Amino acid sequence: MDFSALTGREVEVLLLLASGEQNRRLARHLGIAERTIRAHTASIVRKLHLKSRFEAAIVSHLYADDIKGLDMAPRSAS
């Protein structure tokens, strides 16, 4: 799976999705608005050609090592 299209913040959100926490808790953890979490999640689902937040969480869990290994240099938003 190609995670290179994701921004640094989207990678952070994707990794947190595997925890199964609600958007509100993820937002608090990252210090951003819940609405922003929803926007990042929608972008992740779209960029990775997934069907749902749940599927993104499963992908995050299965590919966690690959995702964590990404160069965390800032990426431009697409």
Secondary structure, DSSP 8 states (H G I E B T S, - for coil): ---TTS-HHHHHHHHHHTTT--HHHHHHHHTS-HHHHHHHHHHHHHHTT-S-HHHHHHHHHHTHHHHHTS--S-----
